[in-house]
């Protein structure tokens, strides 16, 4: 397909997003940007959160895992579902009871300002690294498909993408992305369904024969029963639950949308519906992956992993399917980036700068918020360009793993605050625990990796990270007065 046609599709898609942003951003205030005036429709939030959770990397990577791992990713998905239920029943009631704008304000109320800023800083670090690494990987695909053939340099491609995201989020914030993410999730899922349908037709498979054919090819295996393996089923299920709790329930980007819903009941309905849709969507991605590998085997295509989906579609499918795939791909890119940019702006303004606690006019708060929003967009650009300069996928994978380490201290902090009455002897104890725990986990995982035949830490790393944080906080604390009430 001609690159100029793809550029036209991107332009038309962006204009649609910008039109939505103009509509939703009318008369927007800081409260609109941060939590959508707490008037978001729970159905829209639930559906839009699916796109945010998946991201462009998931869109490309999950189908690619079917070749080596079958449907093993479902182990994590089942764990995620359990975690989402706990978020709905435990964390959301806490957030609504305290009427939080930033979820890290809970840490301030429980432990004080040092805990508040430490928790927010870990979120900002993690989300900045994770969002930019994912943005780089997807922009690299767009560069290959669209920009390189027309001679557009990578820095310009990145600038255009970030400028588009900045333009449609800077005014309406959360209120805007609730609507734009809904549109983009619909486009992404529509593309997913059409690709599954087209592949099954190309392989002459009736709907009822897809599963049996994939089973014969050994692509539908789910459970790993080797306790030493990182993908052992119990590790994956329990780890998946805690990943959902930490990376959704303790993540300002995801919870910012949840607490923009008017009341707790609707927020819980949002989380329940979101979890069900997400399980179904991940199953479809795995089904797509199995069909892609069947198609590749039948047609002598050597691509595997992240390359198999774009290679099969762009080299072996008709133009109309390529257009749908391309729209689905950019629809998967924007929700993870726009949500991150909005949440980072909100967290920095509220948690680090503390603009809601200062006697500032609405206009002054707005100027600070818009300046912060622009600075984070520029920071995204600089970090993506650093990744481009490194030009090493293994380094990017390492960055994503490092970003994952930073959720452990958040998990430990929140669990310690919610399950104990203890108070910290010194505020510095929180900073020490939050830094020492991920460092200890990294060292332990590195040592164990030297013996590939022995026990390996897998997805349960987050639990270990949080447990060490909890233990260090216990050692740095003391029993509270009897009059003190638990949070």
C-alpha positions, 0 to 999 in steps of 0.5 A, spaced: 500 500 500 502 506 498 505 510 504 501 517 502 495 513 503 497 511 510 499 518 511 492 520 509 489 515 513 493 518 519 491 525 518 483 523 517 484 519 524 487 525 527 482 530 525 477 526 528 480 525 534 481 533 534 474 534 533 472 530 539 477 533 543 474 540 541 467 538 543 469 535 550 474 540 551 469 546 551 469 550 558 474 545 561 477 547 567 482 543 571 477 539 575 475 537 568 482 535 566 484 531 572 478 527 573 473 529 568 468 533 573 467 526 576 461 526 571 464 520 566 459 515 563 462 508 566 460 504 560 465 509 556 470 508 561 470 501 562 470 500 554 476 505 553 480 502 559 481 496 554 485 500 549 489 503 554 490 496 558 492 493 551 497 498 548 500 498 541 505 493 544 500 488 546 497 489 539 503 486 536 506 482 541 501 477 544 499 474 537 507 473 537 507 469 543 502 463 541 508 460 537 513 458 543 508 459 548 501 457 546 495 460 549 499 460 556 498 468 556 491 466 559 494 464 565 496 471 566 489 473 564 486 469 569 490 472 574 489 479 572 481 478 572 482 476 580 486 482 581 481 487 578 475 484 582 480 486 588 480 493 585 473 493 585 471 491 592 477 493 596 481 499 593 475 503 589 471 504 596 477 507 599 478 512 593 471 514 593 471 514 601 477 519 601 474 523 595 481 523 592 483 526 585 490 523 586 490 516 589 497 517 592 494 523 596 492 516 600 499 516 602 499 523 605 493 522 609 496 515 612 503 517 612 505 524 611 508 528 605 514 524 604 510 518 603 506 521 598 511 524 594 515 518 594 509 514 591 508 519 586 515 519 584 515 512 583 509 512 579 512 518 574 518 514 573 515 508 571 510 510 567 514 515 563 519 509 562 514 504 560 510 509 556 516 512 552 519 505 551 512 502 548 511 509 544 518 508 541 516 500 539 510 502 535 512 509 532 518 504 529 513 500 526 509 506 523 516 509 521 518 502 517 511 502 514 509 509 512 515 514 514 521 511 511 518 510 504 517 517 503 523 519 506 521 522 513 526 522 518 524 518 525 525 525 529 519 528 525 515 522 525 515 522 533 514 529 533 508 529 529 505 523 533 506 527 540 504 533 537 497 530 535 497 527 542 498 533 545 493 537 541 487 533 543 489 532 550 491 539 553 485 542 554 480 536 556 484 531 559 481 526 562 474 528 559 477 528 552 480 521 553 474 517 556 471 519 549 477 518 544 479 512 548 472 509 547 473 510 539 480 508 539 478 501 542 472 500 538 477 501 532 482 496 535 477 491 536 474 492 530 480 491 526 482 485 531 475 481 529 476 482 522 483 480 521 481 473 525 475 473 520 479 474 514 485 469 516 480 463 518 477 464 511 484 464 508 485 458 511 478 455 509 476 454 516 469 454 519 468 457 525 467 451 529 473 448 526 478 453 528 479 451 535 480 443 533 485 445 528 489 450 533 489 444 538 492 439 533 497 444 531 499 444 539 497 452 539 492 451 545 496 449 550 495 453 557 497 450 563 505 450 565 506 445 570 513 446 571 514 449 578 521 451 576 519 455 570 518 462 570 511 461 567 509 455 572 501 456 572 501 458 579 506 463 579 502 466 573 495 466 576 498 469 582 503 474 579 497 476 574 493 478 580 498 482 583 500 485 576 493 488 575 492 490 583 499 494 582 499 496 575 491 498 574 489 499 582 495 503 584 496 506 577 494 514 577 493 513 569 488 507 570 485 510 576 484 517 574 479 514 569 475 510 574 474 516 579 472 520 574 465 516 574 460 520 579 459 514 584 462 508 587 457 503 584 458 505 577 466 505 578 465 498 580 460 496 575 466 499 570 471 495 573 467 489 573 465 490 565 472 492 563 475 485 566 470 481 562 471 485 556 479 484 557 479 477 558 475 476 551 479 481 548 486 477 550 483 470 548 481 473 541 488 476 540 491 469 542 486 466 537 489 471 532 496 469 534 494 461 532 491 463 526 497 467 524 502 461 525 498 457 521 498 461 515 505 462 516 506 455 516 502 454 510 505 459 506 512 459 508 513 465 512 519 465 516 517 471 521 515 469 528 514 473 534 513 481 534 514 481 526 509 475 524 502 480 525 505 486 521 509 481 516 503 477 514 498 483 514 502 488 510 505 483 505 500 477 504 493 481 505 489 485 500 489 493 501 483 493 504 485 489 510 491 492 510 488 499 511 483 496 517 490 493 520 493 500 520 487 503 523 487 498 529 495 499 530 494 507 531 488 506 535 492 501 539 498 506 540 494 513 542 490 510 548 496 508 552 500 514 550 495 520 551 493 517 558 500 516 560 501 524 558 495 526 562 496 522 568 503 524 568 501 531 568 496 530 573 500 527 578 506 532 577 501 538 578 497 535 584 502 530 588 509 533 586 507 541 585 501 540 590 497 546 586 491 543 589 493 545 596 496 552 595 492 558 594 492 559 587 487 562 582 484 557 577 487 561 572 494 560 575 493 552 576 491 552 569 497 555 566 502 551 571 498 544 568 498 546 561 506 548 562 507 541 565 503 538 560 508 541 554 514 539 558 512 532 559 510 531 551 517 534 550 520 529 555 517 523 551 520 526 545 527 526 548 527 519 551 524 516 545 530 519 541 534 516 546 531 509 545 532 510 537 539 512 538 541 506 542 537 502 537 537 495 541 530 491 542 534 488 548 535 494 552 528 497 551 525 490 554 530 491 559 527 498 560 520 495 560 522 491 566 525 496 570 519 500 569 515 494 572 520 494 578 517 500 581 510 498 582 513 493 587 514 499 592 507 502 591 504 495 592 508 495 599 506 502 601 499 501 600 498 494 603 502 496 609 498 502 610 491 499 609 493 492 613 496 495 619 496 501 624 503 502 625 506 509 624 513 510 621 519 512 626 522 517 621 519 519 614 526 517 611 524 510 612 519 510 606 524 512 601 529 507 604 524 501 603 522 504 596 529 504 593 532 498 597 526 493 595 527 493 587 534 493 588 534 487 592 529 484 587 534 485 581 540 482 585 536 476 587 533 475 580 540 476 577 543 471 581 538 466 580 539 467 572 546 464 573 543 457 574 538 456 568 536 449 570 534 452 577 528 456 580 527 462 576 523 468 578 518 470 573 512 474 574 511 473 581 517 478 582 512 484 583 509 480 589 516 479 592 518 486 591 512 489 595 513 484 600 520 486 601 518 493 601 512 491 607 518 488 611 522 494 611 517 499 612 515 494 618 522 494 621 522 502 620 515 503 624 512 502 631 506 501 634 501 507 633 497 509 639 491 505 641 486 511 639 489 511 632 484 508 627 486 504 621 485 507 614 
